[in-house]
Amino acid sequence: MVKLVLVLGDQLSPDIAALKAADKSQDVVVMAEVADETSYVKHHPKKIALILSAMRKFAQALRDDGWEVRYTQLDDTNNSGSICGELLRRAEDVGASEVIATEPGEWRLIEALNHCPLKVTQLEDDRFVASHKEFDDWAKGRKALRMEYFYREMRRKTGLMMDGDQPAGGEWNYDSENRKAPPDGVQSAPMQFTPGEVVEEVLDLVEARFGDHFGDLRPFHFATDRGQARRALSHFVKHALPDFGPYQDAMMRDERFLYHSLLSAYINIGLLDPLEVCEAVEQAWKDGEVPINSAEGFIRQIIGWRDYMRGIYFHEGADYVTRNGLKHDRDLPWMYWGGETKMACIGAAVKQTGEEAYAHHIQRLMVTGNFALLAGVDPHQVHEWYLSVYIDAFEWVEAPNTVGMSQFADGGVIASKPYISSGNYINKMSDYCKGCAYDVKAKTGEGACPFNLLYWHFLDRHRDRFEGNARMGNMFRTWDRMDEDKRETILSEAEDLLKRLDAGDIV
């Protein structure tokens, strides 16, 4: 009997589990652009355009490969507006009562399929190094689920950059070599692609339907099929990867991409396989074209952080995104949506995010994330912002990075301490502070950097929670050595800053 084969917009891989389990001679592939998936948060227009364009191209590739594909476009008058609705419509069309699906990457859609009035078999997405069971087995009995130890297991499993049972070069991690301040100039940029007919049609649709969403739709230069994505990978490995390692944490106002790959969106929607990417990086290192610190640092982001975040998301359960371990409840400031700010770093990161649908991991963690954490912003609002504005943001990877690593809202499942800093870190790793309205060296008084004030305010208000943390003891000892008058001034000025933030004043 004919079955439906559901392929979602982030499952655009020819060997996705559902396709492997289906019978091309009789089963029918269902793909649908639906309102539910474009509007559960107000996604960046570039993100919507990327997914819809890639879906349409992938559907045609499946047809060319002999599959029957029932595809619903967003502006189809018969579009039901939901994935389950489209499955029911197509089931009636072809006389099917069963669906083969690859497990979605978020609990919301998993539950929607569980409650769909058809028999839906959800197969685990096997495009990851660790299965759910492997991650759960690794996590069982551990007091702390630290990425570094998980990463070592993934290195051993894949054999990537291994010399027998030992890491190539004798070290598992070369992070200490990858913290250089911004370079004088950057000699690389990600590969760009000119939109063709399919993409231009999608851009017109997105422009008409989602013009009120945060972010610029055009210009649009992303890869939208596997061939283009593979070219982008080759370009990165040749032109940017050699310098990726040392400068991966650096931030520059006029160099938005530095030596970053911008491949994460292509990996996350299925145009590139993560191991394919890692193997290309490893081969460049073996060929002597890339230093070991750059190759290892990049591979760690994929089989380490990426796989680990997916493991945490499913291991912790559906309530993970609602956790608020520090009980923060401040509304997300308007400047995150492009409102005026005098902080050069926030302004630059948000402007870049709006125009590119992209900011690299340190801009997300130590600028926008750091400020939200210090200011006590509701972590769920922060989570929904990151999910909305970044082209590579899907809940399985975005939520642990935001709720856990960035906002410490999971109470320490991911991080052993909050990722907080004063303005000094941003000054060291970027050129943002030059010409800023605030003085990064000023701790108090008119023009004092907000990060400097809020850093100590955060520590003071959460003293009971973090004073006993072994990695934070020095911070509290420094605070305690300050004159009482100075501490009172810092707290008073921080409170005033937060009141102005709440009132909607320009900060």
Secondary structure, DSSP 8 states (H G I E B T S, - for coil): ---EEE--TT---TT-HHHHHS-TTT-EEEEE--HHHHHTTT--HHHHHHHHHHHHHHHHHHHHTT-EEEEE-TT-TT--SSHHHHHHHHHHHHT--EEEEE--SSHHHHHHHHTSSSEEEEE----SSS-HHHHHHHHTT-S---HHHHHHHHHHHH-TTEETTEEGGG-S--GGGS-----S------------HHHHHHHHHHHHHSTTSSS---S-----SHHHHHHHHHHHHHHTHHHHHHHTT-BBTTBSSTT----HHHHHHTSS-HHHHHHHHHHHHHTTSS-HHHHHHHHIIIIIIIHHHHHHHHHH-GGGGG--TT---B---GGGGT---S-HHHHHHHHHHHHHS---HHIIIIIIIHHHHHHTB-HHHHHHHHHHH-TT--HHHHHIIIIIIIT-TTSSSS-SS-----HHHHHHHBSTTTT-SSBTT--SSTTB-HHHHHHHHHHHHTHHHHTT-TTTHHHHHHHHHS-HHHHHHHHHHHHHHHHHHHTT---
